Amino acid sequence: MSSKNKLPFQRSDLPRYSSVLVIYTGGTIGMIRNENNELVPKPNEFYERIRSFPQLHDATHDDLPANTLLLPFVQDQLNRIRYRILEYDPLLDSSNMGVPEWVRIAQDIHDAHDHFQGFVVLHGTDTLAYTASALSFMLEGLKHPVIITGSQIPIFETRTDGRDNLVSALILVGNYDIPEVCVFFNAQLFRGNRTIKVNCDSFEAFGSPNLAPLATMGVNVEINEGLVRRAASGEPFGVQSKMDERVGLLRLFPTISGDLVRATLEKLNGVVLMTYGAGNIPSNKEDFIGALREASERGVLILNVTQCSGGSVSQMYETSHHLRELGVISGHDMTAEAALGKLSYVLGKEDWDLEMKRRMLQRNLRGEMTENE
């Protein structure tokens, strides 16, 4: 459907101008060429350069507050987008993102939640899916859209995907009622905790193998209304800033040994076990089985997801029976990124006992897995 036909889904509660906070954390999208023609992050340049692009700022408005820009008029959209840029110092390579950085982003969104209609987070692509997954759990009772985006080529290059990604994210956040943590890339809006990076050389860098896009930006804006999730009525907005960093990923491979598994799990509170196919393990390796049993018995939470980019773990194969006996929890069709973020979130809930944490890992909390899988 076109954006005209989707007007009832647009946010009629907004003023003519929507206020959006853009959190610029770093990444390729804001990089600039230096004297050697190399792409580098350059602090305190992003706002002024964006301001000089007529596609990104309406220069006829010179009465805006500091670090605030106005997106030019967009046909068929109810609201003009006024956006403020919050630049992080230092700018962060996405390879350096972790729990402290997730907490900072979540807290900034929390502190500004009542002053803006939505949020765009500019982020490097390498760990973008991890950040999106983590934020989807940390931001409890979210009432406004949060879209994470970036680019494969910097926004200031002549040929770039960055401008379309930023403009589209601003339009969606400022005009549409999608109160989730999402990822926007290459004309598609995905649920954040369903997203994986699929290509490092293509503009089509991200995908959502187990869930259709929430929105598609073509000539018209098409919203898949039936997929959009909302917080429960009356649920207060808050941030779960306590995240357990003692979690990890363990991907199975044919030469894996019990000693390696023991060494990996020795100091972890939770692990995402990335199994073969539909959730299978080498059932003939007693040392491997024993290492998993020892970890489970001392309270390590083990969450089973498939190594495949799409599909779900299943209980139909004999080898999966061993995992159930060991107390391994099915992750259904969760991505590894979502499973890691969910483990960190659930283990960070200090008022939940171990059994409650196990139950919550099996519950669909933020649309991260398919119901009734």
ZIUR-V87276 format. One record per pair of residues at least 12 apart in sequence whose C-alpha atoms are under 10 Angstrom apart, sorted by the first residue. I is the first residue (numbers start at 1). J is the second residue. Records with the same first field share a line. If there is no record, write none. Layout:
I=J + J
This chain:
1=220 + 221 + 222 + 223 + 224
2=76 + 217 + 218 + 219 + 220 + 221 + 222 + 223
3=75 + 76 + 77 + 78 + 176 + 217 + 219 + 220 + 221 + 222 + 223
4=75 + 76 + 77 + 78 + 220 + 221 + 222
5=76 + 220 + 221 + 222
6=176 + 220 + 221 + 222 + 223 + 225
7=76 + 77 + 78 + 175 + 176
8=176 + 177
9=175 + 176 + 177 + 178 + 223 + 225
10=77 + 78 + 79 + 172 + 174 + 175 + 176 + 177 + 178 + 223
11=78 + 79 + 117 + 173 + 174 + 175 + 176 + 177 + 178
12=78 + 79 + 175 + 176 + 177
13=117 + 175 + 177
14=78 + 79 + 117 + 174 + 175 + 176
15=78 + 79 + 80 + 117
16=78 + 79 + 80 + 81
17=70 + 78 + 79 + 80 + 81 + 82 + 83 + 117 + 174 + 175
18=70 + 78 + 79 + 80 + 81 + 82 + 83 + 116 + 117 + 118 + 170 + 171 + 173 + 174 + 175
19=68 + 69 + 70 + 79 + 80 + 81 + 82 + 83 + 84 + 115 + 116 + 117 + 118 + 119 + 170 + 173 + 174
20=68 + 69 + 81 + 82 + 83 + 84 + 85 + 112 + 115 + 116 + 117 + 118 + 119 + 120 + 145 + 146 + 170 + 171 + 173 + 174
21=68 + 82 + 83 + 84 + 85 + 86 + 108 + 109 + 112 + 113 + 115 + 116 + 117 + 118 + 119 + 120 + 121 + 146 + 170 + 173
22=68 + 83 + 84 + 85 + 86 + 87 + 109 + 118 + 119 + 120 + 121 + 122 + 146 + 147 + 148 + 166 + 169 + 170
23=84 + 85 + 86 + 87 + 88 + 105 + 108 + 109 + 119 + 120 + 121 + 122 + 123 + 148
24=46 + 47 + 85 + 86 + 87 + 88 + 89 + 91 + 92 + 105 + 120 + 121 + 122 + 123 + 124 + 150
25=86 + 87 + 88 + 89 + 90 + 91 + 92 + 93 + 94 + 97 + 101 + 105 + 121 + 122 + 123 + 124
26=41 + 42 + 43 + 46 + 87 + 88 + 89 + 90 + 91 + 92 + 93 + 94 + 121 + 122 + 123 + 124 + 150
27=40 + 41 + 91 + 92 + 93 + 94 + 95 + 122 + 123 + 124 + 125 + 126 + 128 + 149 + 150 + 151 + 152 + 154
28=40 + 41 + 93 + 94 + 122 + 123 + 124 + 125 + 150 + 151 + 152 + 153 + 154 + 155 + 162
29=41 + 46 + 122 + 123 + 124 + 125 + 149 + 150 + 151 + 152 + 153 + 154 + 155 + 156 + 157 + 160 + 161 + 162 + 163 + 165 + 166
30=42 + 43 + 45 + 46 + 47 + 49 + 50 + 91 + 122 + 123 + 124 + 150 + 151 + 153 + 154 + 155 + 156 + 157 + 162
31=43 + 45 + 46 + 153 + 154 + 155 + 156 + 157
32=45 + 46 + 154 + 155 + 156 + 157
33=154 + 156 + 157
39=153 + 154
40=154
41=90 + 91 + 92 + 93
42=90 + 91
43=87 + 88 + 89 + 90 + 91
44=87 + 88 + 89 + 91
45=87
46=67 + 85 + 86 + 87 + 155 + 156
47=66 + 67 + 68 + 69 + 84 + 85 + 86 + 87
48=67 + 69
49=155 + 156
50=69 + 85 + 155 + 156 + 163
51=67 + 68 + 69 + 70 + 71
53=156 + 163
54=71 + 72
55=71 + 72 + 73 + 163 + 164 + 167
56=69 + 70 + 71 + 72 + 163 + 164 + 166 + 167
57=69 + 70 + 71 + 72 + 73 + 81 + 82 + 83
58=70 + 71 + 72 + 73 + 82
59=71 + 72
60=72
64=82 + 83 + 84
65=84
66=84 + 85
67=83 + 84 + 85 + 86 + 87
68=82 + 83 + 84 + 85 + 86
69=81 + 82 + 83 + 84 + 85
70=82 + 83 + 84
71=83 + 167 + 170 + 171
72=167
74=167 + 171
75=220
76=220 + 221
77=171 + 172 + 174 + 175 + 176 + 221
78=171 + 174 + 175 + 176
79=171 + 174 + 175 + 176
80=170 + 171 + 174 + 175
81=117 + 167 + 170 + 171 + 172 + 173 + 174 + 175
82=116 + 170 + 174
83=116 + 118 + 119 + 120 + 170 + 174
84=116 + 119
85=120 + 121
86=108 + 121
87=122
88=104 + 105
91=123
92=123 + 124
93=123 + 124 + 125 + 126 + 127
94=123 + 124 + 125 + 126 + 127 + 128 + 130 + 131
95=124 + 125 + 126 + 127 + 128
96=124 + 126 + 127
97=123 + 124 + 126 + 127 + 128 + 130 + 131
98=127 + 130 + 131 + 134 + 245
99=131 + 134 + 241 + 242 + 243 + 244 + 245 + 341 + 344
100=241 + 242 + 243 + 245
101=131
102=130 + 131 + 132 + 134 + 135 + 138 + 241 + 243
103=134 + 135 + 138 + 139 + 239 + 240 + 241 + 242 + 243
104=241
105=121 + 131 + 135
106=134 + 135 + 136 + 138 + 139 + 238 + 239 + 240 + 241
107=138 + 139 + 238 + 239 + 240 + 241
109=121 + 139 + 142 + 144 + 146 + 238 + 239
110=139 + 140 + 142 + 237 + 238 + 239
111=238 + 239
113=142 + 143 + 144 + 237 + 238
114=143 + 144
116=144 + 174
117=143 + 144 + 145 + 146 + 173 + 174 + 175 + 176 + 177 + 179
118=143 + 144 + 145 + 146 + 147 + 169 + 170 + 172 + 173 + 174 + 175 + 176 + 177 + 178 + 179
119=144 + 145 + 146 + 147 + 148 + 169 + 170 + 173 + 174 + 181
120=145 + 146 + 147 + 148 + 149 + 150 + 166 + 169 + 170 + 172 + 173 + 174 + 181 + 182 + 183 + 184
121=146 + 147 + 148 + 149 + 150 + 166 + 169 + 182 + 183
122=147 + 148 + 149 + 150 + 151 + 162 + 165 + 166
123=148 + 149 + 150 + 151
124=148 + 149 + 150 + 151 + 152
125=148 + 149 + 150 + 151 + 152 + 197 + 200 + 205 + 206
126=196 + 197 + 200 + 205
127=196 + 197 + 337
128=148 + 149 + 150 + 183 + 192 + 195 + 196 + 197 + 206 + 337
129=148 + 149 + 182 + 183 + 192 + 193 + 194 + 195 + 196 + 197 + 206 + 207 + 335 + 336 + 337 + 338
130=192 + 193 + 195 + 196 + 197 + 335 + 336 + 337 + 338 + 339 + 340 + 341
131=148 + 181 + 192 + 193 + 337 + 338 + 341
132=146 + 147 + 148 + 149 + 181 + 182 + 183 + 191 + 192 + 193 + 194 + 195 + 196 + 337 + 338 + 341
133=181 + 182 + 183 + 191 + 192 + 193 + 194 + 195 + 196 + 335 + 336 + 337 + 338 + 339 + 340 + 341 + 342 + 366 + 368
134=181 + 192 + 193 + 243 + 337 + 338 + 339 + 340 + 341 + 342 + 343 + 344 + 345
135=180 + 181 + 182 + 192 + 193 + 239 + 240 + 241 + 341 + 342 + 345
136=180 + 181 + 182 + 191 + 192 + 193 + 338 + 341 + 342 + 345 + 365 + 366 + 367 + 368
137=181 + 193 + 239 + 240 + 338 + 341 + 342 + 343 + 344 + 345 + 346 + 365 + 366 + 368
138=238 + 239 + 240 + 241 + 242 + 243 + 341 + 342 + 344 + 345 + 346
139=180 + 181 + 237 + 238 + 239 + 240 + 241
140=231 + 235 + 236 + 237 + 238 + 239 + 240 + 365 + 366
141=179 + 180 + 230 + 231 + 232 + 233 + 234 + 235 + 236 + 237 + 238 + 239
142=179 + 180 + 181 + 230 + 231 + 232 + 235 + 236 + 237 + 238 + 239
143=177 + 178 + 179 + 180 + 230 + 231 + 232 + 235 + 236 + 237
144=173 + 174 + 176 + 177 + 178 + 179 + 180 + 181 + 230 + 237
145=169 + 172 + 173 + 174 + 175 + 176 + 177 + 178 + 179 + 180 + 181 + 182
146=169 + 172 + 173 + 178 + 179 + 180 + 181 + 182 + 183 + 192
147=166 + 169 + 170 + 172 + 173 + 178 + 179 + 180 + 181 + 182 + 183 + 184 + 185 + 189 + 190 + 191 + 192
148=165 + 166 + 169 + 181 + 182 + 183 + 184 + 185 + 189 + 190 + 192
149=162 + 165 + 166 + 168 + 169 + 182 + 183 + 184 + 185 + 186 + 189
150=162 + 163 + 165 + 166 + 183 + 184 + 185
151=163 + 164 + 165 + 166 + 184 + 185 + 186 + 203 + 205
152=185 + 200 + 201 + 202 + 203 + 204 + 205
153=201 + 202 + 203
160=203
161=185 + 186 + 187 + 202 + 203 + 204
162=185 + 186 + 203
164=185 + 186 + 187 + 217
165=184 + 185 + 186 + 187 + 188
166=184 + 185
168=184 + 185 + 186 + 187 + 188 + 189 + 216 + 217 + 221
169=182 + 183 + 184 + 185 + 187 + 188 + 189 + 217
171=217 + 221
172=184 + 189 + 215 + 217 + 221 + 223
176=221 + 223
177=223 + 225 + 228 + 229 + 230
178=191 + 214 + 215 + 223 + 225 + 227 + 228 + 229 + 230
179=228 + 229 + 230 + 231
180=192 + 193 + 228 + 229 + 230 + 231 + 366 + 367
181=193 + 366
182=194 + 195 + 213 + 214
183=195 + 196 + 206 + 207 + 208 + 213 + 214
184=206 + 207 + 213 + 214 + 215 + 216 + 217
185=203 + 204 + 205 + 206 + 207 + 216 + 217
186=202 + 203 + 204 + 205 + 206 + 207 + 216 + 217
187=203 + 204 + 213 + 215 + 216 + 217 + 218 + 221
188=204 + 206 + 207 + 208 + 212 + 213 + 214 + 215 + 216 + 217 + 218 + 222
189=206 + 207 + 208 + 212 + 213 + 214 + 215 + 216 + 217 + 223 + 224
190=206 + 207 + 208 + 211 + 212 + 213 + 214 + 215 + 216
191=207 + 208 + 211 + 212 + 213 + 214 + 215 + 227 + 228 + 229 + 366 + 367 + 368
192=208 + 337 + 338 + 366 + 367 + 368
193=208 + 334 + 335 + 336 + 337 + 338 + 339 + 341 + 342 + 366 + 367 + 368 + 369
194=207 + 208 + 209 + 210 + 211 + 212 + 213 + 333 + 334 + 335 + 336 + 337 + 338 + 366 + 367 + 368 + 369
195=207 + 208 + 209 + 210 + 211 + 213 + 334 + 335 + 336 + 337 + 338 + 368
196=208 + 209 + 309 + 335 + 336 + 337 + 338
197=309 + 337
198=309
207=309
208=309 + 310 + 335
209=308 + 309 + 310 + 311 + 333 + 335
210=309 + 310 + 311 + 312 + 333 + 334 + 335 + 368 + 369 + 370
211=227 + 310 + 333 + 367 + 368 + 369 + 370
212=224 + 227
213=227 + 228
214=226 + 227 + 228 + 229
215=227 + 228
227=367
228=367
229=366 + 367
230=366 + 367
231=366
240=345 + 346 + 348 + 349
241=345 + 348 + 349
242=344 + 345 + 346 + 347 + 348 + 349 + 350
243=341 + 342 + 343 + 344 + 345 + 346 + 347 + 348 + 349 + 350
244=268 + 269 + 270 + 341 + 342 + 343 + 344 + 345 + 346 + 347 + 348 + 349 + 350
245=268 + 269 + 270 + 340 + 341 + 343 + 344 + 345 + 347 + 348
246=265 + 267 + 268 + 269 + 270 + 271 + 343 + 344 + 347
247=265 + 267 + 268 + 269 + 270 + 271 + 272 + 300 + 301 + 302 + 340 + 341 + 343 + 344 + 347
248=264 + 265 + 268 + 269 + 270 + 271 + 272 + 273 + 302 + 336 + 339 + 340 + 341 + 343 + 344
249=264 + 265 + 270 + 271 + 272 + 273 + 274 + 302 + 303 + 336 + 337 + 339 + 340
250=264 + 265 + 271 + 272 + 273 + 274 + 275 + 302 + 304 + 336
251=272 + 273 + 274 + 275 + 276 + 305 + 306 + 307 + 336
252=273 + 274 + 275 + 276 + 280 + 281 + 282 + 306 + 307
253=274 + 275 + 276 + 281 + 282
254=276 + 281 + 282
255=282
256=282 + 285 + 287 + 288
257=285 + 286 + 287 + 288 + 289 + 291
258=285 + 286 + 287 + 288 + 289 + 290 + 291 + 292
259=287 + 288 + 290 + 291
260=288 + 291
261=287 + 288 + 289 + 290 + 291 + 292 + 295
262=287 + 288 + 290 + 291 + 292 + 294 + 295
263=291
264=291
265=291 + 292 + 294 + 295 + 296 + 300 + 302
266=291 + 294 + 295 + 300
267=295 + 300
268=295 + 299 + 300 + 301
269=295 + 296 + 298 + 299 + 300 + 301 + 302 + 343 + 344 + 347
270=295 + 296 + 299 + 300 + 301 + 302 + 303 + 340 + 343 + 344 + 346 + 347
271=295 + 300 + 301 + 302 + 303 + 304 + 339 + 340 + 343 + 344
272=301 + 302 + 303 + 304 + 305 + 306 + 328 + 329 + 331 + 335 + 336 + 337 + 338 + 339 + 340 + 341 + 342 + 343
273=292 + 302 + 303 + 304 + 305 + 306 + 307 + 328 + 329 + 330 + 331 + 336 + 339 + 340
274=303 + 304 + 305 + 306 + 307 + 308 + 313 + 331 + 335 + 336
275=304 + 305 + 306 + 307 + 308 + 313 + 320
276=305 + 306 + 307 + 308 + 313
277=305 + 306 + 307 + 308 + 309 + 310 + 311 + 312 + 313 + 314
278=304 + 305 + 306 + 307 + 308 + 311 + 312 + 313 + 314 + 315 + 316 + 317 + 320 + 332 + 333
279=304 + 305 + 306 + 307 + 308 + 312 + 313 + 314 + 315 + 316 + 317 + 319 + 320 + 321 + 323 + 330 + 331 + 332
280=304 + 305 + 306 + 313 + 314 + 315 + 316 + 317 + 318 + 319 + 320 + 321 + 322 + 323
281=318 + 319 + 320 + 321 + 322 + 323
282=319 + 320 + 322
283=318 + 319 + 320 + 321 + 322 + 323
284=319
289=322 + 323 + 326
290=326
292=323 + 326 + 327 + 328
293=322 + 323 + 325 + 326 + 327 + 328
294=326
295=326
296=326 + 327 + 328
297=326 + 327
299=327 + 354 + 355
300=327 + 328 + 354
301=327 + 328 + 329 + 343 + 347 + 354 + 357 + 358 + 361
302=323 + 326 + 327 + 328 + 329 + 330 + 331 + 343 + 358 + 361
303=323 + 327 + 328 + 329 + 330 + 331 + 332 + 334 + 336 + 339 + 340 + 342 + 343 + 358 + 361 + 362
304=320 + 323 + 328 + 329 + 330 + 331 + 332 + 333 + 334 + 336 + 339
305=329 + 330 + 331 + 332 + 333 + 334 + 335 + 336 + 339
306=330 + 331 + 332 + 333 + 334 + 335 + 336
307=335 + 336
308=333 + 335 + 336
309=333 + 334 + 335 + 336
310=333 + 334 + 335
311=332 + 333 + 334 + 335
312=330 + 331 + 332 + 333 + 334 + 335 + 369 + 370 + 373
313=330 + 331 + 332 + 333 + 334 + 373
314=330 + 331 + 332 + 333 + 373
315=330 + 332
327=358
328=358
329=358 + 359 + 361 + 362
330=361 + 362 + 373
331=361 + 362 + 363 + 364 + 368 + 369 + 373
332=362 + 364 + 368 + 369 + 370 + 371 + 372 + 373
333=368 + 369 + 370 + 371 + 373
334=364 + 367 + 368 + 369 + 370
335=368 + 369
338=366 + 368 + 369
339=361 + 368 + 369
342=360 + 361 + 365 + 366 + 368
343=357 + 358 + 360 + 361
345=357 + 361
346=358 + 359 + 360 + 361
347=361
